[in-house]
Amino acid sequence: MTLTSATLIQTGDPGQYQRVFRAEWVFAHNSEALKKCVTDMQESKQDQRCTVSVPAPAHKAPAGFVMPPVSRCL
């Protein structure tokens, strides 16, 4: 996402921006597990369950990241 598109999304729909930002944060911390899960799905042609880790607040979140309430993210 470019800075311009991120700024447009943040300005137009701050809640959606936070959901996208949060999804990227979760993906960044779980990219290898998710890649393996997708590969397993492609090979088996079956649904796969994947385990991801969501870092505790002690881990540094990206600059500008504000964790929205879970109910707004689902």
PESULHU-V487468 format. One record per backbone hydrogen bond with DSSP energy under -0.5 kcal/mol. CO is the residue of the C=O (numbers start at 1). NH is the residue of the N-H. E is the energy in kcal/mol with one decimal. If there is no record, write none. Layout:
# PESULHU-V487468
CO;NH;E
CO;NH;E
This chain:
# PESULHU-V487468
2;6;-2.7
3;7;-2.5
4;8;-2.3
5;9;-2.5
6;10;-2.8
7;11;-2.4
8;12;-2.9
9;13;-3.0
13;17;-2.4
14;18;-2.1
15;19;-1.9
16;20;-2.5
17;21;-2.7
18;22;-2.6
19;23;-2.4
20;24;-2.3
21;25;-1.9
22;26;-2.5
23;27;-2.7
24;28;-2.8
25;29;-1.4
26;30;-0.5
27;30;-1.4
27;31;-0.6
30;34;-2.5
31;35;-2.5
32;36;-2.3
33;37;-2.1
34;38;-2.4
35;39;-2.5
36;40;-2.7
37;41;-2.3
38;42;-2.6
39;43;-2.4
40;44;-2.4
41;45;-2.5
41;46;-0.5
50;52;-0.5
53;55;-0.6
56;59;-2.6
62;65;-2.2
66;68;-0.7
69;72;-1.6
69;73;-0.6
70;73;-1.6
70;74;-1.2
